[in-house]
Amino acid sequence: MSVYFRFYDLAIGEQEVIYTLLGKTFYVIEEKLSFDDMESKLPHFLSITDYSITFIELIFPVIFNNSLFQTISIERWNSIKGIIKEIKHRRGNKPVMCILKFKGNTNQTDFNIIFSITNSSVHSFEIAIEKIEHLVDIVPTQLSSLPPNTIEVFYLYDEPSSKWTPYQAKSIVQNYVSTYIYKNGLWEG
């Protein structure tokens, strides 16, 4: 099983620690992004941050449920969270964007759950990272009524409430992409 590790603006030591932790369980496909890559993938985010960002994306090949943490091991998961929190701590007020992707846990195929953290506060960023594993019990309930042919569900961390919430789902029908927003427990298109 392969995990994708994409990054921008990480120190060599930070890269090596993350790579080593991931490599104990998975084959790691590593991609160091260039400034041009970042500009094309995140133009809006970069424009509001004066192009000053650290970016980490981990794409796991496993379903987001309790077995994920058995596959990785809770100790290794805690170490991965720890290095990501340390990276944010070292950057201080400099923006850090972390994207964690997992496979969905419904009957749909080719479905990804994406947790995106872009908080500027070190404390909120750390809380968001800590709370991800506690969502394994609630995510199936939140995603039980997904729109048909869903390919991605995005979760965002809401700082004021200190909660992860489903935000957006994308589905494809006959090469047409539909976007749905999660409001009051329902997906609205």
Residue pairs with C-beta under 8 A, 6 or more apart in sequence:
1 26
1 27
1 61
1 62
2 26
2 27
2 28
2 29
2 61
3 22
3 25
3 26
3 27
3 28
3 29
3 58
3 59
3 60
3 61
4 29
4 31
4 57
4 58
4 59
5 18
5 19
5 22
5 28
5 29
5 30
5 31
5 57
5 58
6 30
6 31
6 32
6 33
6 55
6 56
6 57
6 59
7 15
7 18
7 30
7 31
7 32
7 33
7 54
7 55
7 56
7 57
8 32
8 33
8 34
8 35
8 37
8 38
8 53
8 54
8 55
9 53
9 54
9 55
10 18
10 54
10 56
10 87
14 83
14 87
15 30
15 32
17 83
18 56
18 58
18 80
18 83
18 84
19 28
19 30
21 76
21 79
21 80
21 83
22 28
22 58
22 80
24 76
25 71
25 72
25 73
25 76
26 60
26 61
33 41
33 55
35 51
38 46
38 51
38 53
38 55
39 46
39 51
42 53
42 55
42 97
45 53
45 95
45 97
45 118
46 53
49 95
52 94
52 95
53 94
53 95
53 96
53 97
54 87
54 91
54 94
54 95
54 96
54 97
55 96
55 97
55 98
55 99
56 84
56 87
56 96
56 97
56 98
56 99
57 98
57 99
57 100
57 101
58 80
58 99
58 100
58 101
59 101
60 68
60 72
60 100
60 101
60 102
60 103
61 103
62 68
62 71
62 72
62 102
62 103
63 102
63 103
63 104
63 105
64 102
64 103
64 104
64 105
64 113
64 135
64 136
64 139
65 105
65 136
65 140
66 136
68 102
68 136
69 77
69 133
69 136
72 80
77 133
81 129
81 130
81 132
84 98
84 129
85 125
85 126
85 129
87 96
88 96
88 98
88 122
88 125
88 126
89 122
89 126
92 122
93 120
95 118
95 120
96 117
96 118
96 125
97 116
97 117
97 118
98 116
98 117
98 118
98 125
98 129
99 114
99 115
99 116
99 117
100 114
100 115
100 132
101 112
101 113
101 114
101 115
102 112
102 113
103 111
103 112
103 113
104 111
104 112
104 113
104 143
104 150
104 153
105 113
105 139
105 140
105 143
106 140
106 143
106 144
106 146
108 146
108 149
108 150
110 151
111 146
111 150
111 151
111 152
111 153
112 151
112 152
112 153
113 139
113 143
113 153
113 155
114 152
114 153
114 154
114 155
115 132
115 155
115 157
115 164
116 154
116 155
116 156
116 157
117 125
117 128
117 129
117 157
119 125
119 128
119 157
119 159
121 159
124 157
124 159
124 162
127 162
128 157
128 164
131 157
131 162
131 163
131 164
132 164
135 155
135 164
142 166
142 182
143 153
143 166
145 186
145 187
146 153
146 169
146 171
146 187
147 169
147 171
147 178
147 180
147 187
147 189
148 171
148 173
149 171
149 172
149 173
150 169
150 170
150 171
151 170
151 171
151 172
152 169
152 170
153 166
153 168
153 169
154 166
154 167
154 168
154 169
155 164
155 165
155 166
155 167
156 164
156 165
156 167
157 163
157 164
157 165
158 164
158 165
165 182
166 182
167 181
167 182
168 179
168 180
168 181
168 182
169 179
169 180
169 182
169 187
170 177
170 178
170 179
170 180
171 177
171 178
171 180
172 178
178 189
179 189
180 187
180 188
180 189
181 187
181 188
182 188
